[in-house]
Amino acid sequence: MNEKKVVSGLNIPKSHLPFSPGIISGDYLFVSGQASVDDSGQIVDDTFEGECRRSFENLKRIVEAAGASLDDAVQVRNYVGKQEYLAEFNAIYREYFNAPFPARTTLIGCLGDLLKFEVDAVFLVRK
């Protein structure tokens, strides 16, 4: 039976919601949805680019706290607020993820009014 370990650290945004920012189970790190929030967990309203970059940076902080890197991604799920953001999203995505790219799902138009972007992902954690 695999144990679950919560990823924590000073650089990880806090949340009052009932979820762990990341869970390591076996050789995998599962990162909860990361959005444009500050260190206290408050939503930061910004341009699509600003929200997308802040979300990826929050993701990166959790991954690094777990001892992995974005290059260890095996699955990334992206939630893009509007179709018109898709080209900009793909350009920013390429700045954070390199070939061979992880498996990816991108959902469009599924966020409420508070967010323009959110991302969750699964990473291989090398021991």
C-alpha positions as CSV (number, residue, x, y, z in Angstrom):
1,M,0.0,0.0,0.0
2,N,1.4,3.4,-1.0
3,E,1.5,6.2,1.6
4,K,0.4,9.7,0.8
5,K,2.6,12.6,1.7
6,V,1.4,16.2,1.5
7,V,3.8,18.7,-0.2
8,S,4.3,21.7,1.9
9,G,6.7,24.6,2.2
10,L,7.0,28.3,2.8
11,N,6.7,29.2,-0.9
12,I,3.5,27.4,-1.5
13,P,0.3,29.5,-1.6
14,K,-2.0,28.9,1.3
15,S,-5.7,28.0,0.9
16,H,-8.7,28.0,3.2
17,L,-10.3,25.4,0.9
18,P,-10.3,21.6,1.7
19,F,-7.5,20.4,-0.5
20,S,-3.8,19.7,-0.4
21,P,-1.6,21.6,-2.9
22,G,0.2,18.4,-3.8
23,I,0.3,14.8,-2.8
24,I,3.1,12.4,-3.4
25,S,2.0,8.8,-3.7
26,G,4.5,6.2,-4.8
27,D,6.5,7.6,-7.7
28,Y,4.0,10.3,-8.6
29,L,3.2,13.8,-7.5
30,F,-0.4,15.0,-8.0
31,V,-0.8,18.7,-8.0
32,S,-4.2,20.3,-7.3
33,G,-5.5,23.0,-9.6
34,Q,-3.3,26.1,-9.4
35,A,-4.7,29.5,-10.3
36,S,-3.7,33.1,-10.1
37,V,-3.4,33.5,-6.3
38,D,-1.0,35.2,-4.1
39,D,0.9,33.6,-1.2
40,S,-2.2,34.0,1.1
41,G,-4.4,32.3,-1.4
42,Q,-6.3,35.4,-2.5
43,I,-7.2,35.5,-6.2
44,V,-5.2,38.0,-8.2
45,D,-7.3,39.4,-11.1
46,D,-5.0,40.1,-14.0
47,T,-4.7,39.8,-17.8
48,F,-4.8,36.3,-19.2
49,E,-1.1,36.3,-19.6
50,G,-0.6,37.5,-16.0
51,E,-3.0,34.9,-14.6
52,C,-1.5,32.1,-16.7
53,R,2.1,32.8,-15.7
54,R,1.1,33.2,-12.0
55,S,-0.7,29.8,-12.2
56,F,2.3,28.1,-13.8
57,E,4.7,29.7,-11.3
58,N,2.5,28.4,-8.4
59,L,2.6,25.0,-10.0
60,K,6.4,25.2,-10.3
61,R,6.8,26.1,-6.6
62,I,4.9,23.1,-5.5
63,V,6.7,20.8,-7.9
64,E,10.1,22.1,-6.7
65,A,9.1,21.7,-3.1
66,A,8.5,18.0,-3.9
67,G,12.0,17.7,-5.3
68,A,10.9,17.5,-9.0
69,S,10.8,19.9,-11.9
70,L,8.4,20.8,-14.7
71,D,10.4,18.5,-16.9
72,D,9.1,15.6,-14.8
73,A,5.5,16.3,-15.9
74,V,3.6,13.3,-17.3
75,Q,0.1,14.8,-17.5
76,V,-1.1,18.4,-17.6
77,R,-4.7,19.6,-17.5
78,N,-5.4,23.2,-18.5
79,Y,-8.5,25.2,-18.0
80,V,-8.6,28.2,-20.3
81,G,-11.4,30.8,-19.8
82,K,-12.1,31.7,-23.4
83,Q,-11.3,30.4,-26.9
84,E,-9.6,33.7,-27.7
85,Y,-6.9,33.0,-25.2
86,L,-5.8,29.7,-26.8
87,A,-3.0,31.0,-29.0
88,E,-1.5,33.0,-26.1
89,F,-1.9,30.0,-23.8
90,N,0.0,27.7,-26.2
91,A,2.9,30.3,-26.5
92,I,3.2,30.6,-22.7
93,Y,2.9,26.8,-22.2
94,R,5.9,26.3,-24.4
95,E,8.0,28.5,-22.1
96,Y,7.3,26.2,-19.1
97,F,7.2,22.7,-20.7
98,N,9.7,21.2,-23.1
99,A,9.7,18.3,-25.6
100,P,9.0,15.6,-25.2
101,F,5.8,17.3,-24.0
102,P,3.7,15.7,-21.3
103,A,0.3,14.3,-22.1
104,R,-2.2,17.2,-22.1
105,T,-5.8,18.1,-21.9
106,T,-7.1,21.6,-22.5
107,L,-10.6,22.6,-21.6
108,I,-12.0,25.9,-22.8
109,G,-14.9,28.0,-21.3
110,C,-15.3,26.0,-18.1
111,L,-14.2,28.5,-15.5
112,G,-16.4,30.9,-13.6
113,D,-16.1,34.7,-13.7
114,L,-13.2,34.8,-11.1
115,L,-10.5,33.1,-13.1
116,K,-9.1,33.2,-16.6
117,F,-6.9,30.1,-16.2
118,E,-6.2,27.1,-14.0
119,V,-3.8,24.2,-14.3
120,D,-3.4,20.8,-12.5
121,A,-0.8,18.2,-13.3
122,V,0.9,14.8,-12.5
123,F,4.6,14.5,-12.2
124,L,7.1,11.6,-11.9
125,V,9.1,12.0,-8.7
126,R,12.5,10.4,-9.0
127,K,13.7,8.9,-5.7
